């Protein structure tokens, strides 16, 4: 399988430079918090900002290098998953996309939380949907090793505001979150140039596409037929095709590639473990198979692999 967009043209390189310049000039003086202290951000060189949704779509389709998505926002030592401070830390490691998880509180506020309960990722207890935002704000996020931090659970609105001029968010919408609320949040904050929605069914993808035709959708396909249905009913320029975890499902990948849809694979789990032991070659092998985006728990390592990849 061959990448449909590499090697890139001089025009694409120029556009990439322009986008990077826009991001840098539009974000001077920003700060990120690490270990509870505000410090000048060292991540500005990795910021990505787009003026319109079609420019975001073009970036995903035509990046000169493979792209890296930080799974759950890129948790690391001292940085919990789905936290604004973690996002800033992840951007010091590369120009990563930020995959985040969205749930809804008892009082219908969209917040960032992977699990349906607070126990694993915060100092609190109980179901997310049984808590008000005020109650959720009373707890602190904890790291993957269980260490409490001073960071609080952010709302989706806060995450979108944080990402403006900095990064692209991939929204993994969890159970019992109405699609209409997600769409309304994206419209209210004019965020189609900085966010895409992860969908798991053709029905969900069609719902979003009919209402927000400019929105980029990450859509899963397990078979060639699944992928064919997606490219027939969704504008391919607004698709990112998810084809598996750890390996490439050839049938869907071929359909997506034929229709100029970038291909994404998850490496969290065994593939990331192999990369820690064997090095960048593990990600390079996926790039050789035509993978354009890897969603990973090792954004620093994967970013090195993307930056050094030579097809």
C-alpha positions as CSV (number, residue, x, y, z in Angstrom):
1,X,0.0,0.0,0.0
2,X,1.2,3.5,-0.8
3,X,0.5,6.8,0.9
4,X,-1.7,8.9,-1.3
5,X,-0.1,12.2,-0.2
6,X,3.6,11.6,0.1
7,X,6.0,12.8,-1.3
8,X,4.3,16.2,-1.0
9,X,4.3,19.0,-3.5
10,X,6.0,22.4,-2.9
11,X,2.6,23.9,-2.6
12,X,1.8,21.6,0.3
13,X,5.0,22.5,2.0
14,X,4.3,26.2,1.6
15,X,0.8,25.8,3.1
16,X,2.2,23.8,6.0
17,X,4.7,26.6,6.6
18,X,2.0,29.2,6.4
19,X,-0.2,27.3,8.8
20,X,2.7,27.0,11.2
21,X,3.4,30.7,10.9
22,X,-0.2,31.6,11.6
23,X,-0.2,29.4,14.7
24,X,3.0,30.9,16.0
25,X,2.1,34.5,15.4
26,X,-1.4,34.0,16.8
27,X,-0.2,32.4,20.0
28,X,2.6,34.4,21.3
29,X,2.7,34.9,25.0
30,X,0.6,31.8,25.8
31,X,1.4,29.8,28.9
32,X,0.9,26.2,30.1
33,X,0.9,24.8,33.6
34,X,3.2,22.1,34.7
35,X,3.2,20.7,38.3
36,X,0.7,23.4,39.2
37,X,2.9,26.3,38.2
38,X,2.5,28.6,35.2
39,X,5.5,28.6,33.0
40,X,6.2,30.0,29.5
41,X,5.2,27.4,27.0
42,X,8.1,25.6,25.1
43,X,5.6,24.1,22.7
44,X,4.8,27.0,20.4
45,X,6.8,25.5,17.5
46,X,4.4,22.5,17.6
47,X,1.2,24.6,17.5
48,X,-1.2,24.1,14.6
49,X,-4.0,26.6,13.8
50,X,-6.3,26.7,10.8
51,X,-8.6,29.5,9.7
52,X,-11.3,27.2,8.3
53,X,-12.4,23.6,8.5
54,X,-11.3,22.9,4.9
55,X,-7.8,23.9,5.8
56,X,-7.8,21.4,8.7
57,X,-9.1,18.7,6.4
58,X,-6.4,19.6,3.9
59,X,-3.7,19.3,6.6
60,X,-4.9,15.8,7.6
61,X,-4.9,14.7,4.0
62,X,-1.6,16.3,2.9
63,X,0.8,16.6,5.9
64,X,4.3,16.0,4.7
65,X,5.0,13.8,7.7
66,X,2.8,11.1,9.4
67,X,0.7,12.5,12.2
68,X,0.6,11.5,15.9
69,X,-2.5,11.5,18.1
70,X,-2.0,11.6,21.9
71,X,-4.4,9.1,23.3
72,X,-6.5,10.5,26.1
73,X,-4.5,13.8,25.7
74,X,-1.1,12.3,26.4
75,X,-0.9,11.4,30.1
76,X,2.7,11.2,31.5
77,X,4.5,11.4,34.8
78,X,2.8,14.1,36.8
79,X,0.2,14.7,34.1
80,X,-3.3,13.0,34.3
81,X,-5.3,12.0,31.2
82,X,-7.9,14.5,29.8
83,X,-6.4,17.5,31.5
84,X,-5.6,20.9,30.0
85,X,-2.1,20.9,31.6
86,X,-1.4,17.5,30.0
87,X,-2.3,18.9,26.6
88,X,0.3,21.6,27.0
89,X,2.9,19.0,28.0
90,X,2.0,16.7,25.1
91,X,2.6,19.6,22.7
92,X,6.2,19.9,23.9
93,X,6.8,16.5,22.4
94,X,5.5,17.2,18.9
95,X,2.7,18.7,16.8
96,X,0.3,16.1,18.2
97,X,-3.4,15.8,17.7
98,X,-5.1,15.4,21.1
99,X,-7.6,12.6,21.5
100,X,-10.0,13.4,24.4
101,X,-13.1,11.8,25.9
102,X,-16.4,13.5,26.4
103,X,-19.1,12.6,28.9
104,X,-22.1,14.5,30.3
105,X,-22.8,15.5,33.9
106,X,-26.1,15.3,35.8
107,X,-26.8,19.0,34.9
108,X,-26.0,18.4,31.2
109,X,-22.5,19.9,31.0
110,X,-20.0,18.2,28.7
111,X,-16.8,17.3,30.5
112,X,-13.6,15.4,29.7
113,X,-13.6,12.0,31.3
114,X,-12.9,8.5,29.8
115,X,-14.6,6.3,32.4
116,X,-18.2,6.4,33.4
117,X,-17.1,6.8,37.0
118,X,-14.7,9.1,38.8
119,X,-12.8,6.4,40.8
120,X,-9.9,5.7,38.5
121,X,-9.0,9.1,37.3
122,X,-9.9,11.5,40.2
123,X,-10.0,11.7,43.9
124,X,-13.8,11.3,43.8
125,X,-16.2,8.4,43.5
126,X,-19.5,7.8,41.8
127,X,-20.9,7.9,38.2
128,X,-20.1,10.9,36.1
129,X,-23.7,11.3,35.0
130,X,-24.9,11.3,38.6
131,X,-22.7,14.3,39.5
132,X,-23.3,18.0,38.9
133,X,-20.4,20.0,37.4
134,X,-20.0,21.7,40.8
135,X,-19.6,18.3,42.4
136,X,-17.1,17.2,39.8
137,X,-15.1,20.4,40.2
138,X,-14.7,19.5,43.9
139,X,-12.3,16.6,43.1
140,X,-8.9,16.6,41.6
141,X,-7.5,14.5,38.7
142,X,-5.0,11.8,39.5
143,X,-2.2,10.4,37.3
144,X,-2.2,6.9,35.9
145,X,-0.2,5.8,38.9
146,X,-2.8,7.2,41.3
147,X,-1.0,10.3,42.4
148,X,-3.3,13.3,43.1
149,X,-2.7,16.5,41.2
150,X,-4.0,20.0,41.6
151,X,-5.7,19.8,38.2
152,X,-9.5,19.7,37.8
153,X,-11.8,18.1,35.3
154,X,-12.2,20.4,32.4
155,X,-15.4,21.1,30.4
156,X,-15.5,20.5,26.7
157,X,-16.0,24.3,26.3
158,X,-12.8,24.9,28.2
159,X,-10.9,22.4,26.1
160,X,-12.1,24.0,22.8
161,X,-11.1,27.4,24.1
162,X,-7.6,26.1,25.2
163,X,-7.0,24.4,21.8
164,X,-7.8,27.6,19.8
165,X,-4.6,28.5,18.0
166,X,-2.7,25.5,19.5
167,X,-4.0,22.1,18.6
168,X,-6.5,19.8,17.0
169,X,-8.9,17.9,19.3
170,X,-10.3,14.5,18.4
171,X,-13.5,14.1,20.4
172,X,-14.3,10.5,21.5
173,X,-18.0,10.9,22.5
174,X,-19.0,8.4,25.2
175,X,-22.3,6.8,26.0
176,X,-25.4,8.8,26.8
177,X,-24.0,12.1,25.3
178,X,-26.5,13.5,22.9
179,X,-25.1,14.2,19.5
180,X,-27.1,17.4,19.4
181,X,-25.2,18.8,22.4
182,X,-21.8,18.0,20.8
183,X,-22.8,19.6,17.5
184,X,-24.2,22.7,19.4
185,X,-20.9,23.0,21.4
186,X,-18.8,22.9,18.2
187,X,-21.1,25.5,16.5
188,X,-21.2,27.8,19.5
189,X,-17.5,28.0,19.7
190,X,-16.9,28.0,15.9
191,X,-14.6,25.0,16.4
192,X,-14.9,23.1,13.2
193,X,-11.4,24.3,12.3
194,X,-9.9,22.8,15.4
195,X,-11.9,19.7,16.2
196,X,-13.1,16.4,14.7
197,X,-15.6,13.9,16.1
198,X,-14.8,10.2,16.4
199,X,-17.7,8.0,15.2
200,X,-18.2,4.3,15.5
201,X,-21.3,3.7,13.3
202,X,-22.4,4.8,9.8
203,X,-25.5,6.3,11.4
204,X,-23.5,8.5,13.7
205,X,-21.3,9.7,10.8
206,X,-24.2,10.5,8.6
207,X,-26.0,12.4,11.4
208,X,-23.0,14.7,12.0
209,X,-22.3,15.1,8.3
210,X,-25.8,16.1,7.4
211,X,-25.9,18.8,10.1
212,X,-22.2,19.9,10.0
213,X,-21.0,19.1,6.5
214,X,-17.6,20.8,7.0
215,X,-16.9,18.8,10.2
216,X,-14.1,16.2,9.9
217,X,-15.1,12.8,11.2
218,X,-12.9,9.9,12.3
219,X,-14.9,6.9,11.1
220,X,-14.3,3.2,11.9
221,X,-14.4,0.5,9.2
222,X,-13.8,-3.2,9.9
223,X,-14.5,-4.4,6.3
224,X,-14.2,-3.2,2.8
225,X,-18.0,-2.9,2.7
226,X,-17.9,-0.6,5.8
227,X,-15.4,1.6,4.2
228,X,-17.2,1.7,0.9
229,X,-20.4,2.8,2.6
230,X,-18.6,5.6,4.4
231,X,-17.0,7.1,1.3
232,X,-20.3,6.8,-0.6
233,X,-22.3,8.7,2.0
234,X,-19.8,11.0,3.5
235,X,-17.6,13.5,1.6
236,X,-14.3,11.7,1.6
237,X,-12.5,15.0,2.2
238,X,-14.2,15.1,5.6
239,X,-13.1,11.6,6.7
240,X,-10.2,10.1,8.7
241,X,-10.5,6.3,8.3
242,X,-9.8,4.2,11.4
243,X,-8.8,0.7,10.4
244,X,-7.7,-1.1,13.5
245,X,-5.5,-1.3,16.6
246,X,-1.9,-2.6,16.2
247,X,-2.3,-3.6,12.6
248,X,-3.8,-2.4,9.3
249,X,-7.0,-4.0,8.1
250,X,-6.2,-4.2,4.4
251,X,-9.7,-4.1,2.9
252,X,-10.8,-0.9,4.5
253,X,-7.4,0.7,4.2
254,X,-7.4,0.1,0.4
255,X,-10.8,1.7,0.0
256,X,-9.8,4.7,2.0
257,X,-6.5,5.1,0.2
258,X,-8.3,4.9,-3.2
259,X,-10.6,7.7,-2.1
260,X,-7.8,9.9,-0.6
261,X,-9.0,9.3,2.9
262,X,-6.1,9.4,5.5
263,X,-5.7,6.2,7.4
264,X,-5.5,5.9,11.2
265,X,-4.4,3.1,13.5
266,X,-4.3,2.8,17.3
267,X,-0.9,1.7,18.7
268,X,-1.9,1.9,22.4
269,X,-1.2,-1.4,24.1
270,X,1.1,-4.0,22.6
271,X,2.4,-1.9,19.7
272,X,3.5,0.9,22.0
273,X,5.2,-1.7,24.2
274,X,7.0,-3.1,21.2
275,X,8.2,0.4,20.3
276,X,9.5,1.0,23.8
277,X,11.6,-2.2,23.4
278,X,12.5,-2.1,19.7
279,X,12.5,1.6,18.9
280,X,11.1,3.8,16.2
281,X,11.1,1.1,13.5
282,X,7.8,-0.2,15.0
283,X,6.0,3.0,14.0
284,X,8.0,3.2,10.7
285,X,6.6,-0.2,9.7
286,X,3.1,1.1,10.1
287,X,3.9,4.2,8.0
288,X,5.3,1.9,5.4
289,X,1.9,0.2,5.2
290,X,0.2,3.6,4.4
291,X,-0.8,4.6,7.9
292,X,-1.1,8.4,8.1
293,X,-2.1,8.8,11.8
294,X,-1.1,6.7,14.8
295,X,-3.1,7.1,18.1
296,X,-0.6,6.3,20.8
297,X,0.2,6.3,24.5
298,X,3.8,7.2,23.6
299,X,3.4,10.5,21.8
300,X,7.1,11.5,22.4
301,X,8.4,8.3,20.8
302,X,5.9,8.3,18.0
303,X,6.6,11.9,17.2
304,X,10.3,11.1,16.9
305,X,9.3,8.3,14.5
306,X,7.1,10.6,12.4
307,X,9.8,13.3,12.2
308,X,12.5,10.8,11.1
309,X,10.4,8.7,8.7
310,X,11.7,8.6,5.2
311,X,9.4,6.7,2.8
